[in-house]
Amino acid sequence: MNPQALPDAEFLFRLAEAADRETLPRFRQSGVVDNKRAESFDPVTEADREAERAIRALIAATYPEHAILGEEHGAVGEGPLRWVIDPIDGTRAFISGIPVWGTLIGLLVEGRARLGIMSQPFTGERFWADGTASFRQDRTGRQRNAVRPTTRLEAATVFTTSPRLFQGALLDRFLAIEAAARLTRFGTDCYAFAMLAAGQVDLVVEAGLQPYDIVALVPIIEQAGGIVTTFDGGRPENGGHIVAAATPELHAEALRLIG
């Protein structure tokens, strides 16, 4: 497909702004929190639902032929172009008042993640990929993203949301990575992937992701020079167990320990 036919970065910003108008006014406001699962705590808020509605409405008005998959409102449409939306990635952080959540909006082109944006309106940051390069913008201005040249796990900073996401033998493998790494930190959801693209983090390891957790982040990392795959080295767009690394060497070392 001709890349010139794809939406541009300005449209990604419009989508992010539509979501920001729904999420930011509700952040730290002690709104109602619903639980999506009877067997565990899987929170969803009015901000999640309304942000996704706003994103979907703008896509439908501008690109009615595009398909959409969202965490809160499901799938609609078919075709080679599909938007994948997580209105608030990190809802637990959102309801706890911690600004490491973000709105994720990605575009699949024939199943491959090509465009993506992560918006964090409270900190005033955006991370995005336009199909050719990866960028970030904060209060200091706009910069191009580039991963760090870290090739050895012993020199790497590693992130995961929580070690409790890993069970049994998988936990043992993650602990092997943690033991080998220079520094391991927890709990930042999509923010860790954004920091990898920005050259602040070297490796992110996650288990049990859904497509809407990762599609927007794939091009942001890949177009910054990084690598994102499943634990078996496959494409990450369908989610699952995911490794994102700054360099091929670091990625290979992580896969040897956890794959």
Helices and strands as residue ranges (DSSP letters): G 3-5, H 9-23, G 24-26, E 33-35, E 43-45, H 46-62, E 67-70, E 74-76, E 81-89, H 91-95, E 102-109, E 112-120, E 125-129, E 134-138, E 141-144, G 153-155, E 157-160, G 163-165, H 169-180, E 183-186, H 190-197, E 203-209, H 211-214, H 217-222, E 227-230, E 240-245, H 248-258
